[in-house]
Amino acid sequence: MLFQVYTEDVNRTAITRILDAHFQSYTLVPAQGHWEGIAEPSLIAEIETDDRAQVDTAAQEIRTANHQQAVLVEAIPSTSELITAQGGN
């Protein structure tokens, strides 16, 4: 499952520390969000995992670190695989 956690991009150091504590890999994508009609710099954390509880825990920690009312967690069914070098290339 691919999870996307949407949050305000105000405390990237804390967000990275939280994600590092919960996941071996993830991707951060900068974005612009709008909350209650106000534009704000946003960050989307993309995490491929089957551990929804771990995602929810990290999202709650991010929400607290950023002093937000809410963060959005989106769960997207996906099939993924790592493409690696073969034959010593």
C-alpha positions, -999 to +999 in steps of 0.1 A: +000+000+000+012+035-008+005+060+019+007+098+014+009+120+044+001+156+037+014+182+061+026+218+063+062+223+054+073+243+085+094+219+104+112+196+079+139+186+103+114+173+128+093+156+100+124+139+087+134+127+121+100+113+127+099+095+094+134+081+099+124+067+132+094+048+117+105+038+081+136+026+063+126+046+032+102+073+021+100+101-004+093+138+004+076+159-022+073+197-018+039+211-027+016+240-021-016+233-001-046+254+009-061+251+044-092+271+052-086+293+021-050+302+030-021+290+008+008+273+026+039+255+018+032+218+021+051+185+021+039+151+010+056+121+025+051+090+003+056+057+021+053+022+007+043-001+036+016-025+048+018-011+084-011+013+086-007+017+123+029+028+119+018+054+093-009+067+116+016+070+145+040+089+124+012+112+111+001+120+146+037+128+156+041+151+126+008+168+134+020+175+169+054+186+158+039+211+133+012+223+157-015+214+132-052+207+137-049+178+112-028+161+086-042+141+058-033+104+053-042+089+019-040+051+014-036+041-022-036+004-033-004-002-053+020-028-067+056-018-065+090-033-070+126-021-068+145-021-101+181-029-094+212-036-114+215-071-128+245-090-140+270-067-122+259-035-141 
